Amino acid sequence: MELMERIRVFKRTTDDWYGNYKIANDARVSDLVEVSVMQLSPWPLGGLTKWRVCVWGNDDCGLEIDILAHDEAMKIFYQVIGWDIVNKQKLESIGFVAA
């Protein structure tokens, strides 16, 4: 099985992710997080593939959720990138946990 590369999108946040991404020389977009979805290696037993949707600041603060079904992972990814503002409390309310 070929692994899917990670898909990344940067979204606005009002939380402190202990380092938010910033766009150089653009004060209008100063607080961003990276939202990504990726396929993890197949599990050794049973050959199941796991998917991960995660949200990270630019250092070591992140939340993530692991899912067995590709369609469900993509549904969550699209849900999160559809939000105007991506914040920790809202992510935790749909099952994200500290990474």
N, C-alpha and C positions, 0 to 999 in steps of 0.2 A: 504494500500500500504506500503510495506516495504521500508525503506530508504536505499540507497546505502551508504556504507562507503566512506570516502574520499580517493581518489587515489593521492599519492604524488610522485613527482620526483624532484630531485635537479639538477639545471642547472647552467652553468657558466654565469657570467655577468661581464661587464666592468663598470657598473653604481654603484654609491653609493646608496644603499637602506637603508642608515642610520642604518647600521648594516647588513653586509652580513654574510651568513653562511660560516663557515670554517670547514675543516676537520682537526681535531687535529693531530698534528705531520706530516702533509703532505703539504709542502709549494707549491707543484705543483698545488693543487686545493685550492685556498685561497679565492675566491670570488664566492659565490653561492647564488641562490635564490630558494625558494620553489615554484614549480608550482603544483597546485592541481585542481581537479575537484570533485564536490560533488553535491548530490541531496539535495535540501532544502525541508522543510516541504511543503506539499500541501497548496495552497492558500485557505483560508476559503471559498471564494465565487467561486463556479464552480469547486472546487477540482483540479485545475490545479497545476501541479508540475513544479517548477522552478529549473534550474540547474545553478551552478556558477563555472566559471573557474577563478582562481585567482593566482596572483604571489606576493609573500611577501619576504621581507628581514627578519631578525631575531628579529625585534622589532615591530615598528608600521607603517612601510611604505609598502603600497601594492597597486596594481591595480587589478581590477576585471571586469568581464562582466557576466551579468545574461541572461540566455537564456531559452525559454520555451521548446524547442525540445531537447531530449536527444542526438539524432544523431548529431545535430548541435554543441552541447556542446562538445561532444567527438571529433568531427572534429577539433574544435578550440584547444582543449587540445593537440591533437596529432600534430597539426601544430606547436604550441609553443614548445613542447618538442623536435620537430625535428630540431629546430634552434640550431646552434653551440653556439651562444651567445644570451641570453635573456636580452634585454634592454628596458627601459621605452618608448622611442620614437617609437620603432617598435610595441610594444604592443598597444600604443595609436593609431597608424595608422590603427589597425584592430578593434578598438572600445572599448578597455579597458579604464576604468576611475578610478580616485583615489578612494580608499576605505576609 
